[in-house]
Amino acid sequence: MRLPFFYGWVVVAVVFVTMGVGVNARTAFSLLFPPILAEFGWERGVTAGAFSFGFLISAVLSPTLGRLMDRRGPRVVMEIGVVLMGAGLLLATLVRQPWHLYLTLGVLVGGGSVCLGFTGQGLFLPNWFVRRRGLAMSLAFSGVGVGSIILLPWMQALIGRAGWRTACWAMAIVVLVLLAPLNLLLRRRPEDMGLAPDGDPASRQTAAAQAANVVDTAWAAVDWTLARAMRTSRFWWIAVGYFGGLFSWYAVQVHQTKYLIEIGFSPTYAAWALGFVSLVAIPGQIALGHLSDRIGREWIWTVGSLGFAICYFALILMEHAPTLALVWLMVISQGALGYGLTSVVSAIPAEIFQGRHFGAIFGTLMLSAIAGGAVGPWAAGVLHDVTGSYRLLFWMAIGCSLLSAVAIWMAAPRKVRAVAGRVHLIKPRGAQAREAGQEVGRSMGTTLVVRREER
């Protein structure tokens, strides 16, 4: 069956719904955290460690996930994620010991979320768009914001009325019933269906147009495998940037509800604040994603990193002056700016290491990102247990955010492929391209033949 030319936007719609449910099922740990602490009386670091442990398991699975995506496609990956997450939420109702929590809300939900969340979707969604890659990904990932404003207050209400176990049951049913059939619509890449990226006609002229954004012809000519990519500095700069960005992101996401309650806000208000972070992310994320197609991915990553730095600074001030103005500064900077990272998280490596083995490369890079997301919540819990305050962690997170921005500028995707809004600035590189090819060849221990561009 021949698919319609706009099928790429159908894929975006499926990802939108999947992200809205899958990511928020994991984010809901922040709402489950206080009642679990109250019921069992475990140490805060031990309890928060379940979320971090799930991230570590996700990190270990991430490279394998990329290879599975390259071989079997998104439908297999997504259905595995649905089964893991649904099982984790259902079995969480039987928790009695800390290791039970680590196995259910940690390993199973965490393993499911890496399939359904940013990593799994980022493995194939960039294939469907080139000129509008940032916009398409920001629209798809904005499902997280819509899902959060619907699902998180709903879960908080269930927790208040019937307990956290009932909330886990309800979320599991949503995951299994809604996502299992929906993800059967996904396809890996448009070329497999006789289509082309951006909904263009599949033709040689289209292929030539897609190649028009190449800045470094030598680099783009390489058939990038994981082994070759890992022998470049760009790969490791991205890894550093992703670790720092996700450290800051998830440290505040897991602990902000508990922190707001401790400094005097009600649990309901704290839950709404968590939901509004993702809500305000919707327009910000879409705008920043579209803007990244015009000015470049590095600028948007920098804006997102500064958003998290401002968020943490507001939290530091809030300890002494817990005002609504500071809460809203925290919410807006974290959501409207910080969450803009998602619109370029897979676009950055896609433009540097685009090719047949992108899944394996991106999956391995996300190991670093997931590791940062795992260390952040764990470090926040441990430092609070030791010092009695989150202050030291907040300053560490500000430093990680700034380091993350610098690292992505060093990776420099703009020097490999230009975004649509900058294509007109590309100039022939001639000898520079040949020199770049020699440099790449030296870094990989191979000899590259750089074809002369047809002008």
N, C-alpha and C positions, 0 to 999 in steps of 0.2 A: 504493500500500500504506500503510495507516495504522500508524504506529509506536506501540509501547506507551508508556504514560504515564511509565514509568521510563527512557525512552531517554536522558534527560539523564545518568544514571549510566553508561550505555553509552559516551557521549561522554567522560565523566570517565575511564573505564577505558582507552579508546584513547589519550587524552592522557597518561595515566600511563605507558603503555608507550613511547610516542613520546618523551616527555621523558627517560625512563630511558636510552634508546639515543642519541637525538639530542644531548642536552646533554653526555653523557659522552664521546661521540665527539669533541666539541670540547675538553672538559676534559682529555682524554688527551694534549693537547699538553704538559702539564706533565711527563708521563712520557716523552714523546718528546724533550723538550728536552735532557736530559743526554747521551743517546747521540748525538744530532745534533751537539751541541757537540764531543763527543769525536771523532767521525769526521771532521768538516770543519774544526774549529779556528777557526770564525768568531767574531767578537766577540759577547759576550752580548747587547748591545743590538740588534745587527743580527738575530740569530737570534730573540730574543723579539719583535722588531718584526714578524715574520710574523704572529704571533697578533694583534698590535695592528692591523696593516694589514687583516686580515680583518674586524676589528670596524669599522674605518672604512668598508669596503665595505658592511658590513651596515647601518651608519648611513645611508649614501647611499640604500640600497635600501628602508629601513624605511618612509618615507612612501608610496612606490609600492606596497609590500606591503600597506599598509592600504587603499589604493584598490582593489587587486586583490581583497582579501578582501571589501570592500563589494559588488563587482560579480560575482565568480565563486564566492566561498565557500571554505571551508577545504580541500576535497578537492584543488582545483587547486593551492592554495598549498603544501600538505603534500607533494604528489607532486613539485613542483618542488624542494622542499627535499631530498627523498630522492635525486633524480637528482644534484643539485649535490654533496651530501655524499659519496655513493658514488663519484662520479667523482674528487673531490678526494683521497679516501683511496687510491684505486687508483693515481692518477697520482703521488702522493707517493713511491711506491717508485722512481720514476725521477729523483728530485732529484739534481742535481749542482752547482748554483749557487744562491746566495741567492734570486735572483728566481724560481727554480723552487719554492722553499719558500713564497715569498709568494703565488704563483699557486695552489698546490695546498692546503696546510694553511691558507693565509691566505684567499684570495679564494673558492675553491670550497667548502671546509669551512665557512668563516665565513658565506658566503652561504646555504649550506644550513641552518646552525644557526639563523639568524634566522627561517627559515620553521618549523623543527621545534621551536624553543625557546620561551622565555618570551614573545617578541614575537609570533610567529605564533599561539600558543595563546591569548594574552591578547586577541587581536583578536576572538574569537568566543565563547570559553567563558563570559564574564560574561553573555551573552545567555540562557544556560540556567538561571540561578539568580538570585534576588533575596534572599530571606530567608536562604538558606544559601550565599550567594556565597563568603564567606571559607572556609567548610569545604570546599566543592566544589573550589575552586581549590587549597587546600592539599593535599587528597587527590590531586588530579591531578598537582600539581607535586612531590609526595613521591616520584614515580617516579624522580626524579633521584637520590635517596638510595639507593633499592633498586638502581638500575642501577649506581651507583658502587661499591657493595660487591661486586657481582658482576663487572662489566666491568673496573674499573680494576686490581684484583689479577690478574685473568686476562690483561690486556694486559701488565702488568709481568712476569708469568711468561713470556709469549711473547717479550717483548723480551730477557729474560735467556737464554732457550733458543735462539731462532732469529733474533733481531735485530728492530730497530724496523720494518723493511720488511714482514716477515711479520705483525707486529701490525697494520699498516695494512691489509693485504690481508684479514685476518680480520675486522676491524671493518667494512670496506666490505661484506663479504658479509652480516653481520648487519643492517646498515642497509637494504640492497636487498631481501633476502629477507623480512625480518620486517615492515618498515614500509610498503613499497609496497602490499601488499594490505590491510593493517590500516586504513590511513587512508582507504580508500574508504567506510568506515562513517560518516564524519563528516558533520554537517549544520551549517548556519550558525546557525539560530535555531529555537526550538521552534514559533513561530507559523507558520512555513512548512510545518510538518508537522501542523497542527491540534492542537498541544499548547500548553502554557503553561509558564513558568518554574517551577522547584521541583517539577515533576510534578503541578501542580494542574490541575483541569479548566479547559479553555479557555472562559471565560465572562466576561460583563461584571462579575460580582461579583469574579472573580479580578483583573481589570484594576483595579477600584476598590481592592482590597486591596493591590495592588502600588503604587498611588499614595499609600497611606496613610503611607509613610515620607518623603514630601516635606516638607522644612522651609521652603525658600524657593520658593514657588509661582511667583514671577516668573521666577526663574532657570530652574527646571525647565520652564517653558512655552516657552522659546526653542528653536527648531530649530537646534541648534548645528552649524555648519559649521566647517571648519578655519580659514577666514579670521576668522570671528567669535570662535572660541576664542582665536586668537592675539592678539586685541586686548584680552584680559583679563589681569590680573596673576596670576590663579590658574594659568593655563596655564604661565607662566614660572616661577612658584614650583615647580610640579611638575617642570619641566625641570631646574631647579637641584638639587632633591632627588634626582632620578634620576641626574644626572651624578655627584654626590658619592657616592651609594650604590654605584653600579657601579664607580667608580674604586677604592674601597676593596675591593670584592668581588674583582675580577679581578686586581688587583695582587698580592694574597696567594695567590690560587688558582694563578696561573701560576708564581710564584717560590718558593712555600713548599717544594716538594720539593727544589729545588736548595739552598735556604737550610739546610734540616735536614741535608742531606748534608754541607754545608760546615762545620757546627758540630759534626759528629761522629757523626750517626746514619747507619745503613746505608741503602742505596737501598730495600731491601725494607720496612724500618720506615717510611721516608718515604712510600712508596707506600701502605702501609696507613693512615698518618695522613691522607693525602688522601682515601682511601676512607671512613674513619671520620667525617670531617667531614660528608659527605653522609649517612652512616648515622644519626648522632645527630640530623641535621636532620629525619628522618622524624617521630618523635614530637613534636619541638619545633615543626616546621612545621604539623603538623595541629592541635596544641593552640593555637598562636598564630592560625591561620586561624579556628578555631572561636571563639576569644576575640574576634577582631576583629568577628565578628557580634554580639557582646554589648556590647563597650565602645567600639568605633570603630576606624577604620583608622589614625588618627594615632598612637595609643598603640602599636600593633604595629610601625609603621615606626620609632618611637623605640626600642623594645626591640631591634629588629634592628640599628639603627645603633649602639647602645651595645654590642651583641655584637661588632661588628667593631672598635670602639674597644678593648674588652678584649682581643680577639685580638691586635691589634698591640702593645699594651702587654706582653702575655706574650712576644711575639717579641723585643721590645727587651730584656727581662730575660733571655731565653734566650741572648742573645749572650755573656753573662758567666757564666750558670749553666744550661747545657743539660740540665735535669733532665726526667724523665718527667712530673713533676707539672705543669710549665709547658707541656709538649706537650699534655697532656690539657686544661689550661685553654684553650689555644689552639683545640683541636679542638672542645670543647663550646661555647665562646662563639661561635665562628665558625659552627658547624653548627646547634646547637639554638636559638640566638638570631638570629645574622646572617642565616641562610637564611630566616628568617621573613618577610623582605622580600617573598619571592616570593608569599606568600599574599594580599598586598594590592596588588601592583604594578599590576595592571590594574583592581582594584576601586576604587582611588582616582580615576582619571580617569573610570571608568564612572559613578560616582555624581555627578560634577560635569558631565560632558559627554555624558550618555547620549542616544542618539538614532540616527538613520539613518546619520549620518556618523561614528560613533564609530571605525570602523576607520581612517579617514584621520587623525583626531585622535590616537588612540593610537599609530599608526605613526609620526607625526611626533614625538610626545613621546619615543618610544623611540629616536629619532635621538640625543637628548641622553644617554639612558642608555647606548646603545652607544658613543657617543663617550667617555663616562667609562670604560667597560670597555676601550676601546682605549688611551686615554691612560695608564691605571694600569700595565699590564704594561710598556709602552714606557718610561714615566718611571722605573720601578723598575730596568729594565735599564741605561738611560743613566746614572742617578745612581750605580748600582753601578760602572759602568765608570769614572766620573769620580772618585768618592770612595773606591772600594774597599769600600763598606759599604752596607747597606740602611737604616741607621738614620734618615737624613734622610727617606727615603720613608715609613718607618713613622710618623713624627710627622706628615707631611703627610696621610697617610691617616686618622689619628685626627681631624685638623681637618676633613677632608672628611666624615667620618661625622657629626660633630656639626652641621655646616652642613646636611647632608641632612635631619636630624631637624627642625631649625628650619624649613626650607623647606616641608616637608609640613604642619606646623602652620599656616603662613601660607596655604597653599592651602585648608585647612579644608573637606574634603569633608563633615564633620559638619554644616556650616551650609547644605548643599544638600539632602542626603538622610540620614536617620538610619538606622543599622543596626537590625536586628530587635530587639535588646535595649534599644534606646533609643527606639523608636517611641512608647511610652507617655508619654514626656516632651514630645512635640511639642505645642505650643500654637498656637492660631490667631494669625496675625500681622497680619491686616487691613491697617492703614495701613503697617506695616513692609514687607509684601509689595509694596504699591504703590510705596513709596519705593525698594525694591530694584529693581523693574521700571524705574523712571525712571533709576536709576544704571546698570543694564545697558544701557538704551537709549542713554544718553549715551556709554558706553564703546564701543558698536558703531556709533554714528551712525545708529541706527534708532529708531523709535517702537514701543513694545510696548503691547499691550492686555492687561491682566491681568484674567482672569476672576475674578469673585467665587466663592469656594469655596462649594459646597453643603454645608451642615452638617445 
